[in-house]
Amino acid sequence: MLPTFVTQPRGDERGRAIVVDWGGTNGRALVIELGGGDAGTVAERRFAFTDAERTGSAERVFDVIADAVGHIVADVPGPLPLGFVYSFPARIERIDRAIALPLTKGWRVSGLEGADVVALLRAALGRRGLDRVSVAAVANDTVTALVLGTYRRRGRDAGSRSVDVGLILGTGTNQAADLAGEGIRNLESGNFDGVDGVASPWDAALDRELSDPAPGAQRFEKMAAGHYLGEILRRAVVDVARGEHSLAGSLAEPWSLDGEHVSTIAADESSDLAHVGAVLGAASALETRAIVRDLARAVGRRSARLVAAALVGVLTTIDPDLVQPHHVAVDGSLYAGYPRFAELMRAAIIDLCGPERAARIDVTYVKDATSAGAAVIAAVASAPRS
Ligand code: BGC
C-alpha cells in the first residue's frame, strides 16, 4: 500500500510533457501532447536493455534512458516537464522522489535499491546536457493507467466518476487503487503471498528455484504475469511429456517459453495445430500438440481468474457490497495479447460476485496508458497552483 502523491485529474489538463517509461527490458521516451481528455504522441524513441545491462550498474541504465530523451527533445524547444513511469516497487516520498525497493521481473541493478530514482535520472540528464528537461513527477505504471482512465472519462464529461483501480497485466502484474481517506495507493499486488492454497507443484518449484525475485517474493505475480506463464507451461509440459523424448528435449531449456508463446499456443485453432508445432518442433505428434494447447489454455485461464479474484478483493475493500458502479483501467501485453483474456476475466468476476454486481464493474482497456497517463501526472505536478 505505497503512497503515490498523485491526485485524480480534472480532465482539462493541457500542454506538452516528456515521458520516460521504464519497467522492463523495453522502454520508451516520448513527447506527449495533452488536450482535454486526449493524449497524442508527438515523438517516440524506444530503448532496450541487454542481459548484461539488466544486472549491471544503475548509471548505465539511466544513461541509456537519458540518451533516448536526448533524441526526442532535440527538435522540441523550451523547458519541458518530464513524467517518469518507474514500474518497479518504490517508496515514494514526494511526487518527485522515489526510493527504489528490491527490483522484480528478473532485474538486479547495482546501486539502485535504496537510491532515489528521480535523482539518478536527473544526474543522467545532466551528464547529457539536458538541463532544460525537469523531472516533475514519478509514478508506477498502475497509477498512470488509473490517472489516464479518469482523464479520458472526465475529458468527455467533467462530472464523470473517477477510475477506482489501475491494473497492469503484462510482464508483471500490479494494481493501484484510489482508497477513501488514503488517496491513490500502489498496492504492489503482485507481491501478495496468500497463494499457497492454489499453487501447483510447478509454481512452488519455480518460486523456490528462482533467485530474482527471491523465493517468497512476488508469489502472486509468479503465477499470473507474462514473465512467468511460459516457464510454468514449460515445466508442466516437461512433466507430462516424460517418455516423449522429442518434446521433453525441445523444451529442456529453462525459460525457453515466454508469455507470447503461451498466447500463440493457446490461440491455435488450426487443424494440424501448426503454431503449436512451430514452438514444439516439427516432429511433435498432433495428440501431444493438443495436450500442450490444453495446458497453455489452463495456464492462461488460471491467470485471468487469479487477476479477477485480486481485482474483486480490492473493489470489495472499497465497497463491500459493490453497490456503486466501479471503473477499472487496464493495460499490459498479456491482457492485450492473450486470446480473449478480457472475456475470461469477466466470467471469473461474474462467478465471484454474481451477474448483478459484476455488471457494476466496468473494466476498460486503456492502450499505451503508461506514457499518456504519466504526461497527465507531469502536467498536474508542474502546473502553477491556482
Ligand atoms: C512491479 C510493479 C509493476 C508491475 C507491472 C511488478 O513486477 O513490482 O511495480 O506495477 O510489475 O509492471
Residues whose N, C-alpha, C, O or C-beta is under 5 A from the ligand:
A	BS01	BGC	G23 S87 F88 P89 T104 K105 N140 D141 T142 I168 G172 T173 N174 G190
